[in-house]
Amino acid sequence: MSKKKPLVVVGRIPGEVNEVTAEEGATVKDVLVALNINPEGFDVRLNGEPAAMDAEVCNNDQLMLVINIKGNTRTRRVINIK
């Protein structure tokens, strides 16, 4: 009996959401290569947790790439009106 190939939902924020059928034992890197997605500059998360490129994906996993935002502070503008 053959196993069902893992279906992985891949989202890129900002960007699009894709569904990928992967081979058994496929990794995060394999999925990104198949979609021609360069993860540089993105925070890569698998099911909400930080993911290494060699992490194995499983059926119904959610792989998200979120643009890195540094600082997470509010910017305040000071305007002098004369």
C-alpha positions as CSV (number, residue, x, y, z in Angstrom):
1,M,0.0,0.0,0.0
2,S,1.5,3.3,-1.1
3,K,1.7,6.2,1.3
4,K,0.0,9.4,0.5
5,K,2.5,12.1,-0.5
6,P,2.7,15.0,2.0
7,L,0.6,18.1,1.0
8,V,2.4,21.2,2.3
9,V,0.8,24.7,2.3
10,V,3.4,27.4,1.6
11,G,2.7,31.0,2.2
12,R,4.8,34.1,1.6
13,I,3.9,37.3,3.3
14,P,3.7,39.5,1.5
15,G,3.0,37.3,-1.5
16,E,0.9,34.2,-2.3
17,V,-0.1,30.9,-0.9
18,N,0.6,27.6,-2.7
19,E,-0.1,24.0,-2.0
20,V,2.7,21.6,-2.8
21,T,2.7,17.8,-2.9
22,A,6.1,16.7,-1.8
23,E,7.9,13.4,-1.9
24,E,8.2,11.4,1.4
25,G,11.3,12.8,3.3
26,A,11.2,16.2,1.5
27,T,12.7,19.1,3.3
28,V,11.9,22.8,3.6
29,K,14.6,23.5,1.1
30,D,13.2,20.9,-1.4
31,V,9.8,22.6,-1.2
32,L,11.2,26.1,-1.7
33,V,13.4,25.0,-4.6
34,A,10.3,23.4,-6.2
35,L,8.5,26.7,-6.0
36,N,11.5,28.7,-7.0
37,I,11.4,30.7,-3.8
38,N,14.5,32.3,-2.4
39,P,14.2,32.4,1.4
40,E,16.8,35.2,1.8
41,G,15.3,38.1,3.8
42,F,12.5,36.0,5.1
43,D,11.8,34.4,8.5
44,V,11.1,30.7,7.6
45,R,8.6,29.0,9.9
46,L,7.2,25.5,9.8
47,N,3.9,25.2,11.7
48,G,4.6,28.4,13.5
49,E,8.1,27.5,14.7
50,P,11.5,28.6,13.2
51,A,12.6,26.1,10.6
52,A,15.9,25.0,9.3
53,M,16.3,24.3,5.6
54,D,16.9,20.6,6.3
55,A,13.7,20.2,8.4
56,E,11.5,17.4,7.0
57,V,8.0,18.4,5.9
58,C,5.0,16.2,6.7
59,N,1.4,16.0,5.4
60,N,-0.6,19.2,6.2
61,D,2.4,21.2,7.4
62,Q,2.3,24.9,7.0
63,L,5.4,26.6,5.7
64,M,5.4,30.3,6.0
65,L,8.0,32.9,4.9
66,V,7.5,36.2,6.6
67,I,9.6,39.3,5.7
68,N,12.0,40.1,8.4
69,I,11.2,43.3,10.3
70,K,14.0,44.6,12.5
71,G,13.6,46.8,15.5
72,N,9.9,46.4,16.1
73,T,9.7,49.9,17.6
74,R,7.5,52.8,16.8
75,T,9.0,55.7,14.9
76,R,8.1,59.1,16.2
77,R,8.5,62.1,14.0
78,V,9.2,65.5,15.6
79,I,8.0,68.4,13.5
80,N,8.7,72.0,14.5
81,I,6.1,74.4,13.2
82,K,7.1,78.1,13.3
